[in-house]
């Protein structure tokens, strides 16, 4: 019984260890390897919650432990990546800018834990820290495979600042991805699109992960701007209360 309770935490440990390894790779200048480890950490992060609900082993300890792992893998590691690649020559100012993913990610995780429940909501309030980390990491990878460099700091730094503030915003981001071909044409098209995007990410990796993350974030911002947000009951858009 004790082993059953610890299974979700094993995935959390894998998440934390992947983030730790990513930090070590950043120190050694192996940035693409570090990005790959951040992506791996996000997979383990997604699995621990799913396994906990599947085994009915959700707990306050699991929620807190998961956040501690997240702050390493999705806050500290991206912050160090930003510092090494874009602001290392800026001294104290560079340290402040690169601190943003860690600071705002920590604030977002603290806020999330205050309202955390064992029931999975269909949306997150604010950009999840794994999504922010994946966007930063995939930006680095995208530029490397296309242009042979790690991206222009004039683009990267504003992006980092925007992502940081999105994490503590109240914009709602989808938390559930449901695949179904039995709920109408719109749901079927959406499900097929999700499957194609996942396959594209697995096959083309560095070429498509950043565009996918960019579309995910921009889509939700546009929905917020025009007055439509999650939850979308049965995947139909509802106008938010004014």
Backbone bond lengths (Angstrom), bond angles and torsions (degrees), N, CA, C in turn:
res aa  C-N    CA-C-N  psi(-1)  N-CA   C-N-CA  omega(-1)  CA-C   N-CA-C  phi
1 X - - - 1.471 - - 1.535 110.80 -
2 X 1.353 115.97 -40.44 1.461 119.56 179.41 1.523 110.99 -64.50
3 X 1.355 115.93 -38.49 1.457 119.17 178.63 1.525 110.54 -63.34
4 X 1.332 116.38 -39.57 1.462 120.86 179.06 1.529 110.30 -60.31
5 X 1.333 116.77 -40.38 1.456 120.83 179.62 1.524 112.16 -67.65
6 X 1.323 116.20 -28.81 1.467 120.06 -175.26 1.522 113.56 -87.57
7 X 1.336 117.59 -11.13 1.468 120.23 -176.43 1.535 112.21 -56.86
8 X 1.357 119.90 -48.85 1.476 118.27 178.74 1.528 112.69 -58.51
9 X 1.336 116.39 -36.72 1.469 119.76 -179.49 1.516 112.42 -67.39
10 X 1.333 117.26 -25.33 1.467 120.42 176.66 1.525 110.04 -62.85
11 X 1.342 116.08 -41.88 1.465 119.52 177.38 1.530 110.89 -67.09
12 X 1.337 116.39 -34.99 1.461 120.09 176.24 1.525 110.87 -63.98
13 X 1.328 116.48 -39.37 1.463 120.86 177.06 1.530 110.25 -63.18
14 X 1.344 116.64 -42.16 1.471 120.10 176.88 1.528 110.47 -60.72
15 X 1.333 116.44 -39.56 1.462 121.68 176.50 1.529 109.86 -59.78
16 X 1.323 116.24 -50.65 1.457 121.42 -178.33 1.529 111.46 -62.42
17 X 1.325 116.09 -42.90 1.467 120.35 -178.83 1.531 110.93 -65.64
18 X 1.335 116.44 -39.09 1.467 119.99 176.90 1.519 110.42 -61.89
19 X 1.326 117.32 -42.63 1.461 120.85 177.12 1.516 112.44 -63.68
20 X 1.325 115.98 -39.90 1.468 120.67 177.47 1.520 110.80 -62.98
21 X 1.336 116.31 -44.92 1.466 120.47 177.71 1.531 111.17 -62.99
22 X 1.339 116.48 -36.98 1.462 120.10 177.92 1.528 110.77 -61.02
23 X 1.321 116.40 -41.21 1.469 120.88 178.62 1.530 110.63 -63.28
24 X 1.345 115.94 -43.20 1.464 119.49 177.95 1.527 111.21 -61.25
25 X 1.334 116.94 -39.26 1.463 121.06 179.27 1.530 111.41 -67.03
26 X 1.316 116.50 -35.83 1.473 120.21 176.81 1.520 109.96 -63.73
27 X 1.326 117.25 -43.70 1.465 120.68 178.29 1.527 111.73 -59.25
28 X 1.337 116.26 -31.11 1.456 121.05 -178.49 1.529 112.79 -91.20
29 X 1.336 116.75 -0.32 1.453 120.57 177.93 1.512 114.48 81.80
30 X 1.325 117.86 14.59 1.464 121.90 179.57 1.537 108.23 -97.07
31 X 1.300 115.67 76.56 1.469 120.40 -168.17 1.525 113.06 -72.66
32 X 1.306 118.62 -38.53 1.462 120.05 -179.35 1.530 110.07 -68.66
33 X 1.315 117.03 -38.22 1.469 120.11 174.54 1.518 110.19 -61.19
34 X 1.322 116.49 -40.37 1.465 120.66 178.17 1.520 110.80 -62.62
35 X 1.325 117.07 -42.03 1.464 121.01 178.14 1.524 110.32 -61.90
36 X 1.323 116.56 -42.95 1.465 120.92 178.86 1.529 110.77 -60.55
37 X 1.313 116.96 -39.30 1.469 121.02 179.21 1.526 111.52 -69.59
38 X 1.328 117.58 -34.19 1.471 120.44 175.39 1.524 109.76 -65.28
39 X 1.324 116.84 -40.66 1.467 120.79 176.80 1.530 110.00 -63.39
40 X 1.329 116.92 -42.73 1.463 121.12 177.60 1.529 110.51 -61.44
41 X 1.317 116.40 -40.99 1.470 120.38 178.06 1.524 110.90 -60.94
42 X 1.338 116.97 -37.93 1.468 120.18 179.82 1.523 111.30 -66.32
43 X 1.334 116.68 -32.53 1.472 120.18 176.86 1.522 109.90 -67.04
44 X 1.328 117.14 -45.95 1.459 120.58 177.62 1.529 110.88 -63.40
45 X 1.337 116.20 -36.28 1.471 120.13 178.84 1.520 111.09 -64.04
46 X 1.320 116.55 -38.52 1.461 119.56 177.37 1.513 112.36 -69.62
47 X 1.325 116.58 -32.09 1.458 120.26 -176.76 1.527 112.47 -75.98
48 X 1.336 117.96 -35.61 1.469 118.00 -174.13 1.520 112.38 -62.75
49 X 1.348 116.57 -41.15 1.462 119.28 178.41 1.517 112.44 -67.87
50 X 1.338 115.45 -41.27 1.469 119.43 179.65 1.518 111.26 -64.14
51 X 1.327 116.90 -41.98 1.465 121.03 179.25 1.526 110.40 -66.28
52 X 1.328 116.85 -39.93 1.466 120.28 179.56 1.525 111.25 -62.01
53 X 1.340 117.03 -42.01 1.465 119.40 178.83 1.523 111.33 -71.67
54 X 1.326 116.24 -36.79 1.462 120.06 179.58 1.522 111.20 -64.02
55 X 1.331 116.31 -40.86 1.468 120.90 -179.69 1.523 112.62 -89.42
56 X 1.351 115.92 -0.81 1.466 121.98 -177.59 1.531 110.79 57.19
57 X 1.325 114.95 46.56 1.465 120.73 -177.62 1.529 111.50 -121.31
58 X 1.328 117.55 26.11 1.457 120.53 177.30 1.532 109.70 -66.57
59 X 1.321 115.81 141.98 1.461 119.53 -177.71 1.519 110.22 -154.54
60 X 1.343 115.94 163.31 1.465 120.55 175.72 1.525 110.32 -62.78
61 X 1.326 116.00 -38.38 1.468 119.57 177.87 1.526 110.80 -60.29
62 X 1.331 116.80 -43.64 1.455 121.01 -179.97 1.507 112.15 -61.81
63 X 1.332 116.62 -40.74 1.464 121.29 179.61 1.529 110.67 -63.56
64 X 1.346 116.26 -46.00 1.463 120.46 -178.79 1.527 111.16 -67.79
65 X 1.327 117.12 -42.56 1.461 121.55 -179.58 1.523 110.74 -63.85
66 X 1.325 115.84 -40.15 1.457 120.83 178.34 1.531 110.64 -61.31
67 X 1.319 117.17 -40.90 1.466 120.34 179.99 1.526 111.43 -66.88
68 X 1.336 116.77 -37.27 1.461 119.54 177.51 1.526 110.81 -63.72
69 X 1.334 115.79 -40.03 1.465 119.67 176.66 1.524 110.40 -65.78
70 X 1.333 116.28 -42.01 1.465 120.85 -178.40 1.524 112.07 -62.43
71 X 1.324 116.67 -37.11 1.470 118.38 -176.24 1.532 110.49 -69.32
72 X 1.328 116.55 -24.11 1.464 120.24 175.43 1.525 110.56 -79.74
73 X 1.346 115.80 -51.23 1.465 120.78 -172.36 1.521 113.64 -75.83
74 X 1.353 116.79 -35.76 1.460 119.56 -170.35 1.531 113.68 -116.01
75 X 1.329 117.41 -1.00 1.463 120.46 177.52 1.530 110.70 -121.13
76 X 1.339 116.34 -56.86 1.462 119.71 -178.53 1.528 111.85 -68.94
77 X 1.338 116.73 -46.89 1.477 119.27 -178.05 1.532 111.97 -61.11
78 X 1.350 120.15 -48.82 1.470 119.08 177.12 1.529 112.71 -62.61
79 X 1.345 117.36 -35.59 1.459 120.06 178.97 1.526 110.57 -61.83
80 X 1.319 116.39 -43.85 1.466 120.45 178.04 1.524 111.40 -66.74
81 X 1.328 116.30 -37.49 1.470 120.76 177.95 1.522 110.31 -61.78
82 X 1.332 116.33 -46.05 1.468 121.30 178.54 1.528 110.28 -61.54
83 X 1.331 116.93 -43.12 1.464 120.23 -178.36 1.527 111.29 -63.01
84 X 1.332 116.00 -48.16 1.461 119.37 -176.97 1.527 112.86 -64.98
85 X 1.326 116.43 -39.10 1.459 120.25 -172.82 1.520 114.05 -86.63
86 X 1.330 117.87 -31.47 1.467 118.66 -167.13 1.530 115.70 -124.35
87 X 1.322 119.19 -24.64 1.472 118.30 -171.74 1.527 113.30 -133.01
88 X 1.312 117.99 12.38 1.470 119.95 -176.23 1.523 112.02 -59.74
89 X 1.340 116.98 -27.64 1.464 120.77 -177.45 1.528 113.34 -89.65
90 X 1.309 117.11 0.88 1.474 120.13 -175.49 1.523 113.52 -97.12
91 X 1.320 117.20 2.91 1.453 120.27 176.81 1.505 113.49 65.13
92 X 1.351 115.12 -134.38 1.468 121.06 -175.23 1.530 111.60 -63.54
93 X 1.331 117.19 -38.49 1.469 120.42 178.53 1.525 110.30 -62.57
94 X 1.324 115.52 -41.04 1.456 119.38 177.42 1.513 111.83 -63.28
95 X 1.328 116.18 -37.79 1.465 120.24 178.57 1.524 110.82 -63.64
96 X 1.327 116.37 -38.47 1.467 119.87 179.88 1.523 110.39 -65.78
97 X 1.323 116.93 -46.83 1.467 120.10 -178.29 1.525 111.01 -63.11
98 X 1.326 116.17 -44.66 1.463 119.36 -178.73 1.522 111.94 -71.20
99 X 1.329 117.21 -16.86 1.464 122.10 177.28 1.529 112.12 -74.44
100 X 1.326 116.84 -18.85 1.470 121.09 -175.20 1.529 113.58 -55.10
101 X 1.351 119.93 -49.45 1.464 118.34 -179.45 1.521 112.98 -59.63
102 X 1.330 117.39 -34.67 1.460 121.11 178.72 1.526 111.22 -73.25
103 X 1.330 116.90 -44.70 1.460 121.03 -179.27 1.519 112.04 -64.18
104 X 1.330 116.48 -55.78 1.459 119.61 -175.22 1.530 111.26 -72.75
105 X 1.330 116.45 -30.78 1.457 118.91 174.15 1.521 111.33 -64.44
106 X 1.329 116.42 -41.96 1.464 120.04 176.94 1.518 112.28 -63.29
107 X 1.339 116.52 -41.41 1.467 120.25 177.37 1.525 110.91 -62.70
108 X 1.336 116.23 -41.46 1.455 119.49 -179.45 1.529 111.49 -64.96
109 X 1.328 117.05 -41.88 1.462 120.70 179.43 1.525 111.24 -65.72
110 X 1.333 116.55 -38.81 1.467 119.77 178.02 1.527 110.50 -64.00
111 X 1.335 116.43 -42.79 1.471 120.24 177.85 1.519 111.41 -64.74
112 X 1.328 115.64 -40.73 1.462 120.05 179.76 1.524 110.57 -61.60
113 X 1.335 117.34 -43.18 1.466 120.58 -177.89 1.520 112.60 -65.88
114 X 1.333 116.81 -29.76 1.467 119.74 178.57 1.520 111.79 -64.55
115 X 1.333 116.47 -29.97 1.467 120.70 -175.99 1.523 111.97 -114.55
116 X 1.333 117.32 11.45 1.463 120.29 -175.87 1.521 111.57 -68.25
117 X 1.325 115.75 140.39 1.464 122.25 175.11 1.523 108.32 -131.32
118 X 1.317 115.92 166.46 1.457 120.53 179.58 1.520 111.69 -78.25
119 X 1.345 116.68 -12.87 1.458 121.15 -179.32 1.528 108.83 -92.37
120 X 1.307 116.32 127.52 1.462 121.61 -178.49 1.526 110.49 -71.03
121 X 1.335 116.98 121.97 1.446 121.24 177.17 1.523 110.17 -83.96
122 X 1.344 117.48 156.15 1.470 119.68 179.08 1.525 112.59 -78.92
123 X 1.337 118.37 -1.37 1.455 120.34 -177.94 1.530 110.50 -150.75
124 X 1.322 115.17 158.19 1.459 122.89 172.55 1.523 108.73 -110.59
125 X 1.297 116.73 144.48 1.456 121.53 173.25 1.525 107.74 -91.13
126 X 1.312 116.29 108.05 1.449 121.10 -174.29 1.518 110.86 93.12
127 X 1.312 116.21 156.31 1.456 121.52 -179.29 1.524 109.77 -67.61
128 X 1.328 118.87 125.36 1.465 120.84 178.26 1.520 111.38 -61.29
129 X 1.331 116.67 146.06 1.466 119.85 -177.45 1.536 112.74 -62.53
130 X 1.352 119.81 -35.35 1.474 116.94 175.83 1.521 112.92 -62.01
131 X 1.345 117.24 -36.97 1.460 120.61 179.48 1.526 110.76 -65.65
132 X 1.317 116.98 -39.70 1.467 120.21 176.88 1.521 110.87 -63.80
133 X 1.338 116.33 -45.75 1.464 120.56 -179.68 1.525 111.32 -64.06
134 X 1.331 116.38 -41.06 1.462 120.23 178.90 1.527 111.23 -64.09
135 X 1.320 116.96 -36.64 1.466 120.34 179.51 1.526 110.82 -66.54
136 X 1.327 116.58 -45.34 1.469 120.39 178.65 1.527 110.39 -63.61
137 X 1.334 115.56 -48.70 1.460 119.82 -178.15 1.517 112.85 -64.06
138 X 1.326 116.20 -43.55 1.469 119.18 -178.48 1.523 111.53 -70.17
139 X 1.337 117.93 -27.38 1.471 121.21 173.95 1.528 109.85 -62.02
140 X 1.324 115.85 -43.81 1.465 120.75 177.72 1.520 110.43 -61.83
141 X 1.323 116.89 -46.92 1.464 122.24 -177.83 1.527 111.12 -66.52
142 X 1.329 116.57 -42.03 1.456 122.94 -179.70 1.526 110.86 -58.60
143 X 1.315 116.43 -47.08 1.462 120.08 179.37 1.524 111.93 -67.67
144 X 1.318 116.31 -34.28 1.463 119.93 -178.97 1.524 111.41 -66.38
145 X 1.347 116.71 -45.03 1.469 118.98 -177.46 1.524 111.74 -75.50
146 X 1.333 118.26 -25.93 1.456 120.35 -178.88 1.526 113.18 -90.01
147 X 1.340 115.61 -41.62 1.465 118.95 -170.96 1.527 113.94 -120.92
148 X 1.336 117.28 -5.60 1.456 119.52 179.36 1.508 114.45 77.80
149 X 1.345 117.76 11.33 1.461 121.19 174.81 1.523 108.88 -131.33
150 X 1.327 116.67 -176.07 1.463 119.96 -175.43 1.528 113.65 -103.13
151 X 1.313 116.45 12.98 1.455 120.38 176.20 1.514 112.81 101.86
152 X 1.315 115.57 153.86 1.464 123.45 -179.34 1.522 109.43 -79.27
153 X 1.316 116.83 128.42 1.468 121.00 179.71 1.528 111.87 -63.00
154 X 1.345 117.44 -25.74 1.466 120.28 178.47 1.531 111.59 -67.88
155 X 1.320 116.73 -20.99 1.459 121.55 174.75 1.524 109.99 -96.88
156 X 1.325 115.82 -41.67 1.464 120.50 -174.82 1.528 112.34 -64.30
157 X 1.318 117.84 -44.94 1.465 119.71 -173.79 1.532 112.84 -68.31
158 X 1.348 119.79 -45.60 1.472 117.59 173.54 1.526 112.31 -59.27
159 X 1.335 116.62 -37.40 1.463 120.06 177.70 1.522 110.65 -61.56
160 X 1.324 117.51 -43.51 1.465 121.92 179.54 1.527 110.82 -62.05
161 X 1.321 116.28 -41.56 1.466 120.18 179.89 1.526 110.89 -65.70
162 X 1.330 116.86 -43.94 1.473 120.75 178.22 1.521 110.47 -62.36
163 X 1.325 117.45 -46.36 1.458 120.98 179.34 1.532 111.16 -59.89
164 X 1.327 116.00 -39.23 1.465 120.19 -179.35 1.519 111.25 -62.16
165 X 1.331 116.44 -45.56 1.460 118.93 -179.98 1.527 111.94 -72.35
166 X 1.324 117.50 -30.05 1.467 120.10 176.19 1.522 111.10 -63.00
167 X 1.341 116.83 -32.68 1.460 119.82 -179.40 1.524 112.05 -64.12
168 X 1.319 118.31 -32.05 1.462 120.48 -179.05 1.533 111.36 -103.65
169 X 1.319 117.05 9.68 1.458 120.82 176.87 1.528 109.64 -77.83
170 X 1.321 115.54 175.72 1.470 120.38 176.26 1.527 111.34 -106.47
171 X 1.323 116.98 12.97 1.464 120.85 176.00 1.527 108.64 -66.28
172 X 1.325 115.98 134.81 1.460 119.64 -177.40 1.529 110.70 -90.18
173 X 1.341 114.14 131.65 1.463 121.79 178.49 1.521 109.36 -118.07
174 X 1.313 115.63 139.91 1.462 121.13 -177.69 1.519 111.02 -56.47
175 X 1.335 115.19 138.11 1.463 121.38 178.61 1.517 112.25 -111.58
176 X 1.331 117.01 -18.39 1.457 120.52 -177.39 1.521 110.82 -120.76
177 X 1.311 115.24 138.39 1.456 121.17 173.96 1.521 107.20 -119.71
178 X 1.313 116.41 109.06 1.458 121.17 -177.97 1.519 109.83 -106.45
179 X 1.323 115.34 128.78 1.461 121.45 178.63 1.523 108.30 -102.61
180 X 1.340 116.93 121.70 1.465 120.90 178.86 1.528 109.09 -155.07
181 X 1.317 114.88 142.12 1.459 120.65 175.84 1.535 110.55 -119.67
182 X 1.341 115.63 23.27 1.458 120.74 -177.02 1.525 112.68 -124.67
183 X 1.357 116.46 14.58 1.460 119.70 -175.85 1.526 111.83 -122.56
184 X 1.310 116.78 30.36 1.456 119.71 176.23 1.512 112.39 105.02
185 X 1.334 114.43 170.42 1.463 121.74 -175.13 1.522 112.19 -64.86
186 X 1.330 117.41 -44.98 1.459 121.02 -177.12 1.525 111.09 -60.54
187 X 1.343 116.71 -45.60 1.457 120.88 -179.25 1.525 110.14 -65.44
188 X 1.320 116.76 -39.09 1.464 120.58 -179.90 1.521 110.87 -64.41
189 X 1.342 116.32 -43.38 1.474 120.25 179.12 1.524 110.09 -64.19
190 X 1.321 115.37 -42.95 1.468 119.55 179.11 1.530 110.81 -63.33
191 X 1.319 117.09 -42.88 1.465 121.55 179.92 1.521 110.81 -63.67
192 X 1.339 116.53 -44.20 1.461 120.38 178.36 1.526 110.84 -62.69
193 X 1.319 117.02 -39.43 1.470 121.29 179.09 1.527 111.00 -63.52
194 X 1.335 115.76 -42.04 1.471 120.01 179.31 1.526 110.73 -62.80
195 X 1.325 115.82 -44.13 1.462 120.22 179.45 1.527 110.65 -61.78
196 X 1.334 116.67 -43.81 1.462 120.89 179.47 1.527 111.58 -63.42
197 X 1.334 116.37 -39.91 1.466 120.15 179.16 1.523 111.22 -65.66
198 X 1.327 116.43 -41.27 1.472 120.15 178.22 1.525 110.44 -63.05
199 X 1.333 116.61 -44.93 1.459 120.81 178.45 1.531 111.17 -62.43
200 X 1.337 115.96 -41.03 1.463 120.18 178.61 1.531 110.68 -62.76
201 X 1.349 116.06 -40.64 1.465 119.91 179.25 1.528 111.08 -64.87
202 X 1.328 116.66 -38.07 1.461 120.55 179.92 1.526 111.48 -70.12
203 X 1.327 116.20 -36.47 1.469 120.32 -175.40 1.529 111.49 -84.57
204 X 1.335 116.05 -48.73 1.466 120.30 -172.99 1.529 113.35 -98.44
205 X 1.313 117.45 -13.55 1.460 124.63 171.44 1.526 113.08 47.37
206 X 1.342 116.85 -107.69 1.462 120.51 -173.50 1.509 115.30 -57.50
207 X 1.317 117.70 -22.08 1.457 120.84 -179.05 1.535 112.87 -76.47
208 X 1.317 118.40 -27.09 1.470 119.60 -169.68 1.529 115.16 -121.14
209 X 1.342 118.32 -17.80 1.467 118.80 -175.50 1.526 111.24 -63.58
210 X 1.337 117.13 -43.31 1.476 118.53 179.12 1.529 112.04 -64.35
211 X 1.355 119.97 -46.93 1.468 118.37 175.96 1.525 113.12 -57.47
212 X 1.332 117.59 -37.04 1.463 120.49 178.53 1.525 110.26 -64.63
213 X 1.328 117.20 -46.61 1.470 120.53 179.42 1.525 110.80 -64.34
214 X 1.336 116.28 -39.12 1.461 120.26 178.87 1.531 110.57 -61.89
215 X 1.334 116.61 -45.23 1.469 120.12 178.90 1.516 111.50 -64.32
216 X 1.331 116.84 -39.81 1.466 121.21 178.83 1.524 111.06 -58.69
217 X 1.321 116.66 -47.39 1.464 120.88 -177.12 1.525 111.28 -70.68
218 X 1.329 117.01 -47.06 1.469 120.59 -178.41 1.520 111.10 -62.71
219 X 1.331 117.41 -39.95 1.466 120.84 179.02 1.518 111.21 -58.56
220 X 1.331 117.25 -45.21 1.468 120.14 -178.89 1.526 112.16 -70.46
221 X 1.327 116.83 -34.14 1.468 118.94 176.42 1.524 110.17 -65.81
222 X 1.325 117.36 -42.78 1.465 121.16 178.70 1.530 110.84 -63.20
223 X 1.328 117.01 -40.90 1.458 120.41 176.98 1.524 111.11 -60.06
224 X 1.345 115.36 -39.89 1.462 119.93 178.78 1.527 110.70 -67.42
225 X 1.335 117.08 -41.12 1.456 121.05 -178.19 1.527 112.40 -64.44
226 X 1.334 116.69 -37.62 1.462 119.58 -177.80 1.525 112.67 -89.89
227 X 1.336 116.44 -1.70 1.459 119.30 174.45 1.502 115.84 98.64
228 X 1.305 118.53 13.03 1.463 121.86 178.26 1.519 109.84 -116.50
229 X 1.323 115.23 129.30 1.453 119.61 -179.64 1.516 110.75 -142.33
230 X 1.338 116.04 170.81 1.452 121.63 171.97 1.534 108.18 -67.79
231 X 1.371 120.57 157.41 1.462 124.04 2.44 1.521 112.66 -81.44
232 X 1.320 115.12 145.81 1.451 120.86 175.71 1.526 107.30 -104.73
233 X 1.295 116.76 93.91 1.449 121.41 -176.68 1.525 109.23 -65.50
234 X 1.323 116.39 126.16 1.458 122.85 -176.24 1.535 111.33 55.98
235 X 1.353 114.88 28.74 1.459 121.82 176.65 1.523 112.80 63.86
236 X 1.326 117.93 26.62 1.457 120.22 174.09 1.512 107.79 -108.14
237 X 1.340 117.02 136.47 1.457 120.44 -177.24 1.519 110.41 -70.38
238 X 1.319 115.10 135.64 1.465 120.15 175.98 1.526 108.86 -121.85
239 X 1.293 115.10 142.94 1.445 118.78 179.50 1.516 109.23 -76.96
240 X 1.325 116.21 131.99 1.455 118.70 -177.89 1.529 110.32 -71.95
241 X 1.339 115.17 156.56 1.455 120.86 179.54 1.516 110.29 -67.09
242 X 1.286 113.54 140.97 1.466 119.22 178.39 1.523 110.12 -98.24
